Amino acid sequence: MGEMSGLIAAGVLGPGRPAVHDLAEGPKVLADLEARATVGKLALRP
C-alpha cells in the first residue's frame, strides 16, 4: 500500500477513467455488471 501511495503521489498512477457506454447499451452493461464481467467504473452516456 505504501508503494502504491508513493506512485500516486509521484503522478505515475492516477484515478481510473470509467468505461463509457451509450444509454441504449444500459441493459447489456447492467447484465455484465451483475455477472461480474466488468472491471472498474462504468458510466452511461445519455
PDB file of N, CA, C and O in Angstrom:
ATOM      1  N   MET A   1       0.829  -1.182   0.000  1.00  0.00           N
ATOM      2  CA  MET A   1       0.000   0.000   0.000  1.00  0.00           C
ATOM      3  C   MET A   1       0.874   1.247   0.000  1.00  0.00           C
ATOM      4  O   MET A   1       0.563   2.235  -0.665  1.00  0.00           O
ATOM      5  N   GLY A   2       1.956   1.193   0.742  1.00  0.00           N
ATOM      6  CA  GLY A   2       2.862   2.338   0.771  1.00  0.00           C
ATOM      7  C   GLY A   2       3.467   2.615  -0.588  1.00  0.00           C
ATOM      8  O   GLY A   2       3.616   3.771  -0.982  1.00  0.00           O
ATOM      9  N   GLU A   3       3.819   1.551  -1.313  1.00  0.00           N
ATOM     10  CA  GLU A   3       4.379   1.724  -2.654  1.00  0.00           C
ATOM     11  C   GLU A   3       3.349   2.358  -3.589  1.00  0.00           C
ATOM     12  O   GLU A   3       3.686   3.229  -4.392  1.00  0.00           O
ATOM     13  N   MET A   4       2.097   1.920  -3.482  1.00  0.00           N
ATOM     14  CA  MET A   4       1.045   2.476  -4.324  1.00  0.00           C
ATOM     15  C   MET A   4       0.821   3.947  -4.000  1.00  0.00           C
ATOM     16  O   MET A   4       0.639   4.760  -4.906  1.00  0.00           O
ATOM     17  N   SER A   5       0.833   4.291  -2.728  1.00  0.00           N
ATOM     18  CA  SER A   5       0.664   5.692  -2.333  1.00  0.00           C
ATOM     19  C   SER A   5       1.783   6.543  -2.904  1.00  0.00           C
ATOM     20  O   SER A   5       1.547   7.674  -3.330  1.00  0.00           O
ATOM     21  N   GLY A   6       3.014   6.006  -2.917  1.00  0.00           N
ATOM     22  CA  GLY A   6       4.132   6.731  -3.493  1.00  0.00           C
ATOM     23  C   GLY A   6       3.969   6.954  -4.985  1.00  0.00           C
ATOM     24  O   GLY A   6       4.301   8.027  -5.488  1.00  0.00           O
ATOM     25  N   LEU A   7       3.463   5.957  -5.700  1.00  0.00           N
ATOM     26  CA  LEU A   7       3.232   6.088  -7.138  1.00  0.00           C
ATOM     27  C   LEU A   7       2.142   7.111  -7.438  1.00  0.00           C
ATOM     28  O   LEU A   7       2.242   7.862  -8.408  1.00  0.00           O
ATOM     29  N   ILE A   8       1.116   7.142  -6.620  1.00  0.00           N
ATOM     30  CA  ILE A   8       0.046   8.127  -6.791  1.00  0.00           C
ATOM     31  C   ILE A   8       0.589   9.522  -6.540  1.00  0.00           C
ATOM     32  O   ILE A   8       0.303  10.446  -7.302  1.00  0.00           O
ATOM     33  N   ALA A   9       1.377   9.686  -5.470  1.00  0.00           N
ATOM     34  CA  ALA A   9       1.952  10.991  -5.145  1.00  0.00           C
ATOM     35  C   ALA A   9       2.907  11.466  -6.236  1.00  0.00           C
ATOM     36  O   ALA A   9       3.012  12.667  -6.486  1.00  0.00           O
ATOM     37  N   ALA A  10       3.606  10.531  -6.890  1.00  0.00           N
ATOM     38  CA  ALA A  10       4.552  10.888  -7.947  1.00  0.00           C
ATOM     39  C   ALA A  10       3.854  11.131  -9.281  1.00  0.00           C
ATOM     40  O   ALA A  10       4.493  11.564 -10.240  1.00  0.00           O
ATOM     41  N   GLY A  11       2.567  10.862  -9.354  1.00  0.00           N
ATOM     42  CA  GLY A  11       1.822  11.084 -10.590  1.00  0.00           C
ATOM     43  C   GLY A  11       1.928   9.936 -11.580  1.00  0.00           C
ATOM     44  O   GLY A  11       1.481  10.057 -12.721  1.00  0.00           O
ATOM     45  N   VAL A  12       2.516   8.823 -11.156  1.00  0.00           N
ATOM     46  CA  VAL A  12       2.645   7.657 -12.032  1.00  0.00           C
ATOM     47  C   VAL A  12       1.292   6.965 -12.184  1.00  0.00           C
ATOM     48  O   VAL A  12       0.917   6.557 -13.283  1.00  0.00           O
ATOM     49  N   LEU A  13       0.577   6.836 -11.094  1.00  0.00           N
ATOM     50  CA  LEU A  13      -0.768   6.263 -11.099  1.00  0.00           C
ATOM     51  C   LEU A  13      -1.772   7.367 -10.833  1.00  0.00           C
ATOM     52  O   LEU A  13      -1.557   8.235  -9.987  1.00  0.00           O
ATOM     53  N   GLY A  14      -2.857   7.320 -11.557  1.00  0.00           N
ATOM     54  CA  GLY A  14      -3.916   8.303 -11.333  1.00  0.00           C
ATOM     55  C   GLY A  14      -5.249   7.603 -11.208  1.00  0.00           C
ATOM     56  O   GLY A  14      -5.325   6.376 -11.279  1.00  0.00           O
ATOM     57  N   PRO A  15      -6.289   8.373 -11.025  1.00  0.00           N
ATOM     58  CA  PRO A  15      -7.615   7.766 -10.935  1.00  0.00           C
ATOM     59  C   PRO A  15      -7.990   7.122 -12.269  1.00  0.00           C
ATOM     60  O   PRO A  15      -7.664   7.640 -13.337  1.00  0.00           O
ATOM     61  N   GLY A  16      -8.662   6.015 -12.189  1.00  0.00           N
ATOM     62  CA  GLY A  16      -9.094   5.334 -13.404  1.00  0.00           C
ATOM     63  C   GLY A  16     -10.205   6.100 -14.101  1.00  0.00           C
ATOM     64  O   GLY A  16     -10.945   6.860 -13.476  1.00  0.00           O
ATOM     65  N   ARG A  17     -10.308   5.890 -15.383  1.00  0.00           N
ATOM     66  CA  ARG A  17     -11.389   6.502 -16.162  1.00  0.00           C
ATOM     67  C   ARG A  17     -12.492   5.465 -16.334  1.00  0.00           C
ATOM     68  O   ARG A  17     -12.211   4.287 -16.555  1.00  0.00           O
ATOM     69  N   PRO A  18     -13.739   5.897 -16.235  1.00  0.00           N
ATOM     70  CA  PRO A  18     -14.823   4.925 -16.395  1.00  0.00           C
ATOM     71  C   PRO A  18     -14.964   4.484 -17.849  1.00  0.00           C
ATOM     72  O   PRO A  18     -14.636   5.232 -18.771  1.00  0.00           O
ATOM     73  N   ALA A  19     -15.447   3.286 -18.039  1.00  0.00           N
ATOM     74  CA  ALA A  19     -15.827   2.829 -19.373  1.00  0.00           C
ATOM     75  C   ALA A  19     -17.183   3.471 -19.671  1.00  0.00           C
ATOM     76  O   ALA A  19     -18.138   3.275 -18.919  1.00  0.00           O
ATOM     77  N   VAL A  20     -17.270   4.226 -20.749  1.00  0.00           N
ATOM     78  CA  VAL A  20     -18.490   4.971 -21.082  1.00  0.00           C
ATOM     79  C   VAL A  20     -19.239   4.239 -22.184  1.00  0.00           C
ATOM     80  O   VAL A  20     -18.671   3.881 -23.216  1.00  0.00           O
ATOM     81  N   HIS A  21     -20.529   4.025 -21.940  1.00  0.00           N
ATOM     82  CA  HIS A  21     -21.388   3.325 -22.893  1.00  0.00           C
ATOM     83  C   HIS A  21     -22.598   4.196 -23.193  1.00  0.00           C
ATOM     84  O   HIS A  21     -23.020   5.000 -22.361  1.00  0.00           O
ATOM     85  N   ASP A  22     -23.154   4.030 -24.391  1.00  0.00           N
ATOM     86  CA  ASP A  22     -24.390   4.734 -24.731  1.00  0.00           C
ATOM     87  C   ASP A  22     -25.535   4.204 -23.877  1.00  0.00           C
ATOM     88  O   ASP A  22     -25.532   3.046 -23.460  1.00  0.00           O
ATOM     89  N   LEU A  23     -26.507   5.066 -23.624  1.00  0.00           N
ATOM     90  CA  LEU A  23     -27.638   4.692 -22.772  1.00  0.00           C
ATOM     91  C   LEU A  23     -28.376   3.478 -23.328  1.00  0.00           C
ATOM     92  O   LEU A  23     -28.896   2.665 -22.564  1.00  0.00           O
ATOM     93  N   ALA A  24     -28.423   3.352 -24.646  1.00  0.00           N
ATOM     94  CA  ALA A  24     -29.111   2.216 -25.259  1.00  0.00           C
ATOM     95  C   ALA A  24     -28.458   0.887 -24.880  1.00  0.00           C
ATOM     96  O   ALA A  24     -29.109  -0.156 -24.939  1.00  0.00           O
ATOM     97  N   GLU A  25     -27.193   0.911 -24.494  1.00  0.00           N
ATOM     98  CA  GLU A  25     -26.483  -0.295 -24.092  1.00  0.00           C
ATOM     99  C   GLU A  25     -26.693  -0.607 -22.605  1.00  0.00           C
ATOM    100  O   GLU A  25     -26.109  -1.558 -22.085  1.00  0.00           O
ATOM    101  N   GLY A  26     -27.509   0.175 -21.932  1.00  0.00           N
ATOM    102  CA  GLY A  26     -27.722   0.026 -20.498  1.00  0.00           C
ATOM    103  C   GLY A  26     -28.056  -1.373 -20.044  1.00  0.00           C
ATOM    104  O   GLY A  26     -27.428  -1.867 -19.107  1.00  0.00           O
ATOM    105  N   PRO A  27     -29.027  -2.045 -20.669  1.00  0.00           N
ATOM    106  CA  PRO A  27     -29.362  -3.400 -20.215  1.00  0.00           C
ATOM    107  C   PRO A  27     -28.178  -4.374 -20.319  1.00  0.00           C
ATOM    108  O   PRO A  27     -27.982  -5.202 -19.429  1.00  0.00           O
ATOM    109  N   LYS A  28     -27.393  -4.279 -21.393  1.00  0.00           N
ATOM    110  CA  LYS A  28     -26.237  -5.160 -21.542  1.00  0.00           C
ATOM    111  C   LYS A  28     -25.185  -4.835 -20.497  1.00  0.00           C
ATOM    112  O   LYS A  28     -24.582  -5.740 -19.920  1.00  0.00           O
ATOM    113  N   VAL A  29     -24.955  -3.539 -20.244  1.00  0.00           N
ATOM    114  CA  VAL A  29     -23.960  -3.122 -19.256  1.00  0.00           C
ATOM    115  C   VAL A  29     -24.374  -3.605 -17.866  1.00  0.00           C
ATOM    116  O   VAL A  29     -23.534  -4.081 -17.101  1.00  0.00           O
ATOM    117  N   LEU A  30     -25.649  -3.488 -17.538  1.00  0.00           N
ATOM    118  CA  LEU A  30     -26.126  -3.961 -16.237  1.00  0.00           C
ATOM    119  C   LEU A  30     -25.993  -5.478 -16.114  1.00  0.00           C
ATOM    120  O   LEU A  30     -25.647  -5.988 -15.049  1.00  0.00           O
ATOM    121  N   ALA A  31     -26.266  -6.194 -17.196  1.00  0.00           N
ATOM    122  CA  ALA A  31     -26.115  -7.648 -17.175  1.00  0.00           C
ATOM    123  C   ALA A  31     -24.653  -8.031 -16.956  1.00  0.00           C
ATOM    124  O   ALA A  31     -24.354  -8.949 -16.192  1.00  0.00           O
ATOM    125  N   ASP A  32     -23.745  -7.326 -17.630  1.00  0.00           N
ATOM    126  CA  ASP A  32     -22.316  -7.582 -17.431  1.00  0.00           C
ATOM    127  C   ASP A  32     -21.912  -7.280 -15.994  1.00  0.00           C
ATOM    128  O   ASP A  32     -21.110  -8.006 -15.406  1.00  0.00           O
ATOM    129  N   LEU A  33     -22.464  -6.215 -15.429  1.00  0.00           N
ATOM    130  CA  LEU A  33     -22.160  -5.849 -14.047  1.00  0.00           C
ATOM    131  C   LEU A  33     -22.642  -6.930 -13.082  1.00  0.00           C
ATOM    132  O   LEU A  33     -21.916  -7.319 -12.167  1.00  0.00           O
ATOM    133  N   GLU A  34     -23.860  -7.409 -13.288  1.00  0.00           N
ATOM    134  CA  GLU A  34     -24.406  -8.468 -12.435  1.00  0.00           C
ATOM    135  C   GLU A  34     -23.592  -9.747 -12.553  1.00  0.00           C
ATOM    136  O   GLU A  34     -23.427 -10.468 -11.569  1.00  0.00           O
ATOM    137  N   ALA A  35     -23.079 -10.037 -13.754  1.00  0.00           N
ATOM    138  CA  ALA A  35     -22.307 -11.252 -13.983  1.00  0.00           C
ATOM    139  C   ALA A  35     -20.850 -11.081 -13.548  1.00  0.00           C
ATOM    140  O   ALA A  35     -20.042 -11.999 -13.689  1.00  0.00           O
ATOM    141  N   ARG A  36     -20.524  -9.900 -13.019  1.00  0.00           N
ATOM    142  CA  ARG A  36     -19.149  -9.584 -12.600  1.00  0.00           C
ATOM    143  C   ARG A  36     -18.163  -9.748 -13.748  1.00  0.00           C
ATOM    144  O   ARG A  36     -17.042 -10.222 -13.568  1.00  0.00           O
ATOM    145  N   ALA A  37     -18.617  -9.337 -14.951  1.00  0.00           N
ATOM    146  CA  ALA A  37     -17.785  -9.433 -16.149  1.00  0.00           C
ATOM    147  C   ALA A  37     -17.138  -8.094 -16.488  1.00  0.00           C
ATOM    148  O   ALA A  37     -16.623  -7.920 -17.593  1.00  0.00           O
ATOM    149  N   THR A  38     -17.159  -7.158 -15.561  1.00  0.00           N
ATOM    150  CA  THR A  38     -16.591  -5.831 -15.799  1.00  0.00           C
ATOM    151  C   THR A  38     -15.485  -5.561 -14.798  1.00  0.00           C
ATOM    152  O   THR A  38     -15.415  -6.177 -13.734  1.00  0.00           O
ATOM    153  N   VAL A  39     -14.632  -4.635 -15.161  1.00  0.00           N
ATOM    154  CA  VAL A  39     -13.557  -4.199 -14.278  1.00  0.00           C
ATOM    155  C   VAL A  39     -13.574  -2.675 -14.258  1.00  0.00           C
ATOM    156  O   VAL A  39     -13.632  -2.046 -15.315  1.00  0.00           O
ATOM    157  N   GLY A  40     -13.524  -2.086 -13.095  1.00  0.00           N
ATOM    158  CA  GLY A  40     -13.502  -0.629 -12.999  1.00  0.00           C
ATOM    159  C   GLY A  40     -14.885  -0.023 -12.970  1.00  0.00           C
ATOM    160  O   GLY A  40     -15.882  -0.704 -12.727  1.00  0.00           O
ATOM    161  N   LYS A  41     -14.924   1.264 -13.222  1.00  0.00           N
ATOM    162  CA  LYS A  41     -16.178   2.013 -13.158  1.00  0.00           C
ATOM    163  C   LYS A  41     -16.868   2.025 -14.511  1.00  0.00           C
ATOM    164  O   LYS A  41     -16.218   1.945 -15.554  1.00  0.00           O
ATOM    165  N   LEU A  42     -18.190   2.124 -14.483  1.00  0.00           N
ATOM    166  CA  LEU A  42     -18.993   2.177 -15.691  1.00  0.00           C
ATOM    167  C   LEU A  42     -19.828   3.448 -15.671  1.00  0.00           C
ATOM    168  O   LEU A  42     -20.273   3.897 -14.615  1.00  0.00           O
ATOM    169  N   ALA A  43     -20.035   4.019 -16.843  1.00  0.00           N
ATOM    170  CA  ALA A  43     -20.878   5.209 -16.960  1.00  0.00           C
ATOM    171  C   ALA A  43     -21.740   5.058 -18.202  1.00  0.00           C
ATOM    172  O   ALA A  43     -21.310   4.486 -19.204  1.00  0.00           O
ATOM    173  N   LEU A  44     -22.965   5.579 -18.125  1.00  0.00           N
ATOM    174  CA  LEU A  44     -23.871   5.580 -19.268  1.00  0.00           C
ATOM    175  C   LEU A  44     -24.010   7.014 -19.774  1.00  0.00           C
ATOM    176  O   LEU A  44     -24.248   7.944 -19.002  1.00  0.00           O
ATOM    177  N   ARG A  45     -23.856   7.168 -21.079  1.00  0.00           N
ATOM    178  CA  ARG A  45     -23.981   8.486 -21.728  1.00  0.00           C
ATOM    179  C   ARG A  45     -25.396   8.620 -22.278  1.00  0.00           C
ATOM    180  O   ARG A  45     -25.861   7.749 -23.013  1.00  0.00           O
ATOM    181  N   PRO A  46     -26.091   9.719 -21.921  1.00  0.00           N
ATOM    182  CA  PRO A  46     -27.462   9.884 -22.427  1.00  0.00           C
ATOM    183  C   PRO A  46     -27.515  10.109 -23.922  1.00  0.00           C
ATOM    184  O   PRO A  46     -28.598  10.264 -24.485  1.00  0.00           O
TER     185      PRO A  46
END
